[in-house]
């Protein structure tokens, strides 16, 4: 069975439309890779900034983070 998707029913928001326009001007593979890398860095920075805000608002320390990272919270399996 073949499923068909109608693109004409797709609604894009303002950001998606802008990205589509940007990508439509990309002529080479290198340009595409550069644009994708730029977007990846942008979103990476957003996540880092949000994580830093949470870190600061909770007053976390490196020692607390090490404790969290070294705590095993998995459900033990019965053998």
Order of alpha helices (4+ residues) and beta strands (2+ residues): alpha-alpha-alpha
